[in-house]
Amino acid sequence: MNTEKHNPTRTLTTLLILFCIVLLLYVLKPVLMPLLFAILLAAIVFPVVNFLLKRCHLGHGLTSLLGVLIISFFVISAIVIVFNQFNKFSADSQLYIDKFSEIYYGSINYLEDNTIVDVTFFRNLEMPQFSTIWAKSGDSITSVFSSASSFVGDMLMVPLYMFFILFYRTFLIEFVYRAFPTISHERMNAVLGGLYDVVQNYLRGLLLVMFIVGLLNSIGLLILGVDNAVFFGFLAASLMLIPYIGIFIGSLLPALVALVTKDSYWYAVGVIGIFAFVQFLESNFITPKITGSKMSMNAFISIVSLFVFGILWGTIGLVLALPLTAMLKVIFDHSDSLKAWGFLIGETEDYHTKKSSMRWMNMRMKHFKKETGPNP
């Protein structure tokens, strides 16, 4: 029976350590972001590397290099496809400008004829200004890329980090054992195995879900007759890397294309409706069926982690938030002093959300007191 008194100094020390960790995450952003991406990508390609090493009897250096080349091929191919598609949109820019102008002035006429809204200011916005806005958008995009040049430079380190992580994986694992000599090998094996399983399950599940969602999006857009349906369907699915809001952002572009290229506004509404329905299927059926309890985090902590990492690292933080939080849960679950935090991150049980939850809570508290002993 545990009768150890609560130590306020220990709690204060824990909070101070957490504050220092958050501060380091912010300060070391240029180093940590490409390194974490390299770890995730290395985890994706590791089964292929391990297969080449064991079955094809290739050396560590060659298999690691092949793993980096495989990932690089898929990433570069995706970038080229997206770049070519947006070049096509740029070539048709005048068509979009003319159609938006028609929609814009049609809306003004409707408001003037059917409401008491004063539309004088909006009517004075002549068509050439739309062209000016479109032309200036190119300068804005250029400035965005210029401001992000340092980030792009940092991300170019990802392939190099990937290679060394794959090549020195045994050496790095031994370092972890040496860094924590007081932790038994059994517990360390459980932690490392849990971290690898979480990353693998998250990434494999995410890729499979993205494929299914992209396929469903594409079928819906093909039914509506939207141009470039497959591209838009899988582009929206790829934005699922940004949880909760990614697929919504991805639905805006095909909705705008439908608005411009179709003779009825209902096509754009249909695009939004299809993507919303697919999002409902993904959240309630596809993702739970594929990932199951392997990514056991409750929605509240998921949203908090997105908010925190978004503040720290911007859009890239939104992509990394869930896998990093899941990895933290594995570490917390295997630490006696941090198990409560692992419990906080994990999924809720049925009794937490039932009407009789207070009765269940009282029963759980009585059971907990029997295990830990009376309060001092």
Salt bridges, closest charged atoms under 4 A:
GLU102 OE2 - LYS99 NZ 3.92
GLU112 OE1 - ARG123 NH2 2.79
GLU174 OE2 - ARG178 NH2 3.01
ASP333 OD2 - LYS329 NZ 2.60
ASP336 OD1 - ARG187 NH2 3.65
ASP336 OD1 - LYS339 NZ 3.93
GLU371 OE2 - HIS367 NE2 2.98
